[in-house]
């Protein structure tokens, strides 16, 4: 029979080994265990007393040699019985402790550690006491403990509380993002170009606003300065009307709130109740310059539309210098004295500037001709006694007179005499005729009331 260190095995036993031993032993009470130990102690003392009968020794007695003796067989049985009783006692004690779910550590209870790990996205989080739901929030591993009060009730651990708080925060963020989603996209921030009329009468672009679905935004003003932050949505009622407001954490060129009435378009949100500033939704990822010239030219057209003879005026937009931003032509009337005004867009100042700093007022009946391929503008000025033809080149947003061809007529009826000039220098009739024929060498486009847009029609200035 193999010898085994029973006590060593018990001392180093894992929970699984102890449970196997417990399953093989009957359960006994503390009272039964006490009676077994008391009976074993009584038998041990009686046997020891029998062994010592007839033996008397004094302090001067000595023992020499070795006496061989055989130990009674019942002694081995007694030792085995005592060992089994001890093992049974240890196992029974362990059973009681394990069933109570804790080990006595000097009266102090050491609570178990709990580790909670939450993964990004919707999923199930494993915890010591069960499962917890998590949506869209990433939580790092948390080590915490359960707390037991004097009445034996276990409080909710801070790890579970943190998970609940994260869920609440996530749901709030999801709700906020859902509210901002309809406003995600590209917007232009504008104010009134003159500071007197509402922005609808004439707008000046201040910057581009890019709103994201996660409630963040980016703002780039016309100087290229960039800022970012968050945007929130709130709805309210005022004077019986429903309103929705966007509130930016930072300012958009001095303004942070824009709203619209539910009875109006949600693509235009205004600052305050004066209509002096707004943000308007635009399509695509466009630059400020691409939208700027249209809004500025609208302001110019709006200005001319307020004149008493607005019905006789018209406008057109054509890119003469090929820089991608067209010039604005205003035909100022149908009478002979009315000319054509030309504007270009200054993106640095976000305004329309009259070419050469003044109204040209050349031409008659508001007529001009342009040749974008050659960057030329042709203007005529005709009367009964003279005819002036002007050829301008348009370079660096400036007009330069290239050629002036004139015919001056004097006299009455059949006695009229014409004198010809090129750049105010007298020339022969043949030279004048040759210079006039050069007009046919260019590809001209008519700017007049027939080919222009009415001032009330701003379709040419829409996106």
C-alpha positions in Angstrom: 0.0 0.0 0.0 1.4 3.3 -1.0 2.1 5.8 1.7 0.5 9.2 1.4 1.0 12.4 3.3 -2.7 13.0 4.0 -2.2 16.3 6.0 0.1 17.7 3.2 -2.6 16.9 0.7 -5.2 18.6 2.8 -3.0 21.6 3.4 -2.3 22.2 -0.2 -5.7 21.1 -1.5 -7.6 23.4 -4.0 -11.3 24.0 -3.6 -12.1 21.3 -6.2 -10.2 18.7 -4.2 -11.9 19.7 -1.0 -15.3 19.5 -2.6 -14.6 15.9 -3.8 -13.6 14.9 -0.2 -16.7 16.6 1.2 -19.0 14.7 -1.2 -17.6 11.4 0.0 -18.1 12.1 3.7 -21.4 12.3 5.6 -22.3 15.6 7.1 -22.1 15.7 11.0 -23.1 18.4 13.4 -20.8 20.2 15.8 -22.5 18.3 18.7 -21.7 14.9 17.1 -18.1 16.0 16.5 -17.7 17.0 20.1 -18.9 13.6 21.4 -16.5 11.7 19.0 -13.5 13.7 20.2 -14.5 13.3 23.9 -14.9 9.5 23.6 -11.5 9.2 21.8 -9.7 11.2 24.5 -11.3 8.9 27.3 -10.2 5.7 25.6 -6.7 7.1 25.1 -6.3 7.9 28.8 -7.6 4.5 29.9 -5.1 2.6 27.6 -2.2 4.8 28.8 -3.1 4.1 32.5 -3.0 0.3 31.8 0.4 0.5 30.2 1.9 2.2 33.3 0.6 -0.3 35.9 3.4 -2.0 37.9 6.1 0.5 36.9 7.7 2.5 39.8 11.0 4.5 39.5 13.0 6.8 41.7 15.2 9.7 40.8 18.3 7.4 41.2 17.1 4.6 39.0 18.7 4.2 35.6 17.9 2.1 32.6 20.6 0.3 30.7 20.4 -1.5 27.3 17.5 -1.8 25.1 14.5 -3.9 25.7 12.7 -5.1 22.7 8.9 -5.1 23.0 6.1 -5.5 20.6 3.5 -2.8 20.6 0.0 -4.1 21.1 -2.0 -4.3 17.9 -4.8 -2.3 19.3 -2.5 0.8 19.5 -2.3 1.0 15.7 -6.0 0.8 15.4 -6.3 3.6 18.0 -3.9 5.8 16.0 -5.8 5.3 12.8 -9.1 6.0 14.5 -7.7 9.3 16.0 -6.4 10.3 12.5 -9.7 9.6 10.8 -11.5 11.6 13.5 -9.1 14.5 12.9 -9.7 14.3 9.1 -13.4 14.2 9.5 -13.3 17.2 11.8 -11.2 19.2 9.3 -13.5 18.2 6.4 -16.7 19.1 8.4 -15.3 22.4 9.4 -14.3 23.2 5.8 -17.8 22.2 4.7 -19.4 24.7 7.1 -17.1 27.5 6.1 -17.5 26.9 2.3 -21.3 26.8 2.7 -21.3 30.1 4.5 -19.4 31.5 1.4 -16.6 33.1 3.3 -13.6 32.4 5.4 -13.1 34.0 8.8 -10.2 36.5 8.8 -10.1 37.7 12.3 -13.6 39.2 12.2 -12.9 41.3 9.1 -14.6 40.5 5.9 -12.5 40.9 2.8 -15.0 41.6 -0.1 -14.3 40.2 -3.6 -12.9 42.3 -6.3 -15.1 43.0 -9.3 -13.7 43.8 -12.8 -16.0 45.4 -15.4 -15.0 45.8 -19.0 -17.2 47.5 -21.5 -16.5 47.4 -25.2 -17.3 50.1 -27.8 -20.5 49.6 -29.6 -23.7 47.8 -28.6 -23.1 44.6 -26.8 -23.2 42.7 -23.5 -20.8 43.5 -20.6 -20.0 40.6 -18.3 -19.9 41.4 -14.6 -19.7 39.4 -11.4 -23.4 39.6 -10.6 -24.8 39.4 -14.1 -24.8 41.4 -17.4 -25.1 45.0 -18.3 -26.0 46.6 -21.6 -23.7 49.2 -23.2 -24.3 51.3 -26.3 -21.7 53.4 -28.1 -19.5 54.2 -25.1 -16.1 52.8 -24.4 -15.4 52.2 -20.7 -12.0 51.0 -19.4 -11.6 48.1 -16.9 -12.7 49.1 -13.5 -11.7 47.3 -10.3 -14.1 47.9 -7.4 -15.6 46.1 -4.4 -19.0 45.3 -3.2 -20.0 46.8 0.2 -22.0 44.8 2.8 -23.8 46.7 5.5 -24.5 45.5 9.1 -27.9 44.0 8.1 -26.3 41.8 5.5 -27.5 43.7 2.4 -25.1 44.2 -0.4 -25.0 47.7 -2.0 -24.7 48.3 -5.7 -21.0 48.5 -6.6 -19.6 51.7 -8.1 -18.7 49.7 -11.2 -22.3 49.0 -11.9 -23.2 52.6 -11.1 -20.5 53.8 -13.6 -21.9 51.5 -16.2 -25.4 52.8 -15.7 -24.1 56.4 -15.8 -22.3 55.6 -19.1 -25.5 54.2 -20.5 -27.4 57.3 -19.5 -24.7 59.6 -21.0 -24.7 57.5 -24.2 -28.4 57.7 -24.6 -28.4 61.4 -24.1 -25.6 61.8 -26.7 -27.6 59.7 -29.1 -30.7 61.8 -28.6 -28.7 65.0 -29.1 -27.1 63.6 -32.3 -30.5 62.6 -33.6 -31.8 66.1 -33.1 -28.8 67.7 -34.9 -28.8 65.3 -37.8 -31.4 67.2 -39.9 -29.0 70.2 -39.7 -25.8 68.5 -40.7 -24.2 69.9 -43.8 -22.6 73.1 -45.2 -24.0 76.5 -44.3 -23.0 80.1 -45.0 -23.1 82.7 -42.2 -24.2 86.2 -43.5 -25.2 89.6 -42.3 -26.7 92.6 -44.0 -24.4 94.1 -46.6 -25.5 97.7 -45.7 -26.4 97.3 -42.1 -29.8 99.0 -42.6 -31.9 96.6 -44.7 -32.5 93.0 -43.6 -30.1 90.4 -44.8 -32.7 89.2 -47.4 -32.3 92.6 -49.1 -28.6 92.3 -49.4 -26.2 89.8 -47.9 -22.6 89.8 -47.0 -20.9 86.5 -46.5 -19.0 86.1 -43.2 -17.9 82.5 -43.2 -18.6 78.9 -43.9 -20.1 76.6 -41.2 -19.7 72.8 -41.4 -22.1 71.0 -39.0 -21.5 67.3 -38.3 -24.0 64.6 -37.3 -22.1 64.1 -34.0 -23.1 67.6 -32.8 -19.7 69.2 -33.6 -19.1 72.0 -36.1 -16.2 73.8 -37.8 -16.3 77.5 -38.8 -14.0 79.2 -41.2 -14.5 83.0 -41.5 -13.6 85.0 -44.6 -10.1 85.7 -43.3 -9.4 82.0 -43.1 -9.5 81.9 -39.3 -10.9 78.5 -38.1 -12.7 77.6 -34.9 -14.6 74.5 -33.8 -17.0 73.4 -31.0 -20.4 71.8 -30.4 -23.9 72.7 -31.4 -27.1 72.0 -29.6 -30.8 72.2 -30.6 -33.8 73.4 -28.6 -37.4 74.0 -29.5 -39.6 76.6 -27.9 -42.9 78.5 -28.4 -43.3 82.2 -28.6 -46.4 84.3 -29.5 -48.2 81.1 -30.5 -45.5 80.0 -33.0 -43.1 77.0 -32.7 -39.4 77.7 -33.1 -36.3 75.7 -33.3 -32.9 77.2 -32.4 -29.4 76.1 -33.0 -26.9 77.2 -30.3 -23.2 77.1 -31.1 -20.6 76.8 -28.3 -18.5 79.5 -29.9 -19.4 82.6 -32.0 -19.8 82.7 -35.7 -18.5 86.2 -36.4 -20.0 87.5 -33.2 -23.2 85.5 -33.3 -24.0 82.2 -31.5 -27.7 81.4 -31.9 -29.9 81.1 -35.0 -33.5 80.0 -35.2 -36.4 79.5 -37.6 -40.2 79.4 -37.2 -41.7 76.0 -38.1 -43.9 77.8 -40.6 -40.8 78.8 -42.6 -37.9 77.0 -44.3 -35.5 75.1 -42.1 -32.7 76.0 -44.6 -32.5 79.6 -43.4 -32.0 80.3 -39.7 -31.9 83.9 -38.4 -30.1 85.6 -35.6 -32.5 87.6 -33.4 -35.8 89.1 -34.6 -34.4 91.9 -36.8 -33.4 89.7 -39.7 -29.9 91.3 -40.0 -27.9 88.0 -39.9 -28.6 84.4 -40.8 -27.1 81.1 -41.7 -28.3 79.4 -44.9 -27.9 75.9 -46.1 -25.9 75.3 -49.3 -25.2 72.2 -51.2 -21.8 70.5 -51.5 -18.5 71.3 -50.0 -18.1 74.6 -51.6 -15.7 77.5 -50.8 -16.8 80.9 -49.5 -15.7 82.6 -52.7 -17.9 80.4 -54.9 -21.0 81.6 -52.9 -19.8 85.1 -52.1 -20.0 86.7 -55.5 -23.6 85.5 -56.0 -24.8 87.0 -52.7 -22.9 90.2 -53.3 -24.2 90.6 -56.8 -27.7 90.0 -55.5 -27.2 93.1 -53.3 -26.2 95.2 -56.3 -29.2 94.0 -58.3 -31.5 94.6 -55.3 -30.1 98.2 -55.1 -30.9 98.9 -58.8 -34.3 97.3 -58.5 -35.4 100.0 -56.0 -35.1 102.8 -58.6 -38.1 104.3 -60.2 -37.2 103.0 -63.7 -36.3 99.5 -62.6 -38.4 97.9 -65.3 -36.0 99.4 -68.0 -32.9 98.0 -66.3 -31.5 94.5 -66.6 -28.3 92.6 -65.7 -26.0 89.8 -66.9 -23.0 87.9 -65.5 -20.2 86.8 -67.7 -16.6 85.8 -67.0 -14.4 88.1 -69.1 -10.9 87.4 -67.7 -11.4 83.6 -67.2 -10.7 83.6 -63.4 -13.8 81.5 -62.7 -15.7 84.5 -61.1 -17.9 86.3 -63.5 -18.3 90.1 -63.8 -21.7 91.8 -63.3 -23.1 94.0 -66.1 -25.9 96.4 -65.3 -27.7 97.8 -68.3 -29.0 101.1 -66.8 -31.8 101.9 -69.3 -33.2 101.8 -72.8 -32.6 105.4 -73.8 -29.6 106.6 -75.7 -27.9 108.2 -72.8 -28.1 105.1 -70.6 -24.9 103.1 -70.5 -23.6 99.9 -68.9 -22.0 99.6 -65.5 -19.5 96.8 -64.8 -18.6 95.3 -61.4 -16.2 92.7 -60.2 -16.2 90.7 -57.0 -13.5 91.5 -54.4 -13.3 88.3 -52.3 -11.0 89.9 -49.7 -13.6 92.5 -48.9 -16.6 90.5 -49.9 -18.1 93.3 -52.0 -18.8 94.4 -55.5 -16.4 97.0 -57.0 -17.2 99.2 -60.0 -14.5 98.6 -62.6 -12.0 101.5 -62.8 -13.8 102.8 -59.7 -16.6 104.5 -61.5 -19.7 103.8 -63.6 -18.7 103.7 -67.2 -22.0 104.9 -68.6 -20.7 104.1 -72.1 -22.8 102.9 -74.8 -26.4 103.7 -75.7 -29.7 102.0 -74.8 -27.8 100.0 -72.2 -25.9 97.9 -74.8 -22.5 96.4 -74.8 -20.7 93.5 -76.5 -18.1 91.3 -74.9 -15.5 88.8 -76.2 -14.5 86.5 -73.3 -12.0 84.6 -75.5 -10.0 87.8 -76.2 -10.9 89.5 -72.9 -12.4 92.5 -74.8 -15.4 94.7 -74.2 -17.0 96.8 -77.0 -19.1 99.8 -76.1 -20.8 102.2 -78.6 -22.0 105.7 -78.2 -24.0 107.0 -81.1 -25.8 110.2 -81.8 -27.0 112.2 -84.8 -23.7 114.1 -85.3 -21.2 111.5 -84.1 -20.5 107.8 -83.6 -17.9 106.6 -81.1 -16.8 102.9 -80.9 -14.7 101.9 -77.9 -12.6 98.7 -77.7 -11.4 97.9 -74.1 -9.2 95.1 -72.9 -10.1 93.7 -69.5 -6.9 92.7 -67.6 -6.3 92.5 -63.8 -9.9 93.7 -63.2 -9.2 96.9 -65.0 -10.3 98.3 -68.3 -7.8 99.7 -70.7 -8.8 101.5 -73.9 -7.2 99.7 -76.8 -8.9 101.6 -79.7 -11.4 104.4 -80.2 -12.9 104.8 -83.6 -14.9 108.0 -84.3 -16.9 109.6 -87.0 -17.9 113.3 -86.7 -20.5 114.6 -89.1 -21.1 118.3 -89.8 -23.5 120.2 -92.1 -27.1 120.0 -93.0 -28.9 117.4 -95.1 -27.0 116.6 -98.3 -24.1 118.9 -97.4 -23.0 116.8 -94.5 -19.3 116.1 -94.2 -17.7 113.4 -92.1 -14.3 113.5 -90.4 -12.7 110.2 -89.2 -10.5 109.6 -86.2 -8.7 106.6 -84.6 -7.7 107.3 -81.0 -8.7 110.9 -81.6 -6.2 111.2 -84.4 -7.5 112.2 -87.9 -7.4 109.3 -90.5 -8.7 108.8 -94.0 -12.0 107.2 -94.7 -10.2 104.1 -95.9 -8.3 103.7 -92.7 -11.5 104.3 -90.8 -13.2 101.6 -92.8 -10.4 99.1 -92.3 -10.4 99.7 -88.5 -14.2 99.2 -88.4 -13.9 95.9 -90.3 -11.6 94.5 -87.6 -14.7 94.4 -85.4 -15.6 91.2 -87.3 -12.4 89.5 -86.3 -13.7 88.8 -82.7 -16.3 86.6 -81.2 -18.8 89.0 -79.6 -21.6 88.3 -77.2 -24.5 90.8 -76.8 -25.3 92.4 -73.4 -28.6 94.1 -73.8 -32.2 94.1 -72.6 -33.1 91.2 -75.0 -30.3 88.9 -73.7 -30.2 90.0 -70.1 -32.1 89.0 -66.9 -34.7 91.3 -65.4 -33.8 92.7 -62.0 -36.6 90.7 -60.5 -35.2 87.5 -61.8 -32.2 86.4 -59.7 -32.0 82.8 -61.1 -28.6 83.6 -62.6 -27.3 84.3 -59.1 -28.7 81.1 -57.4 -26.6 78.0 -56.7 
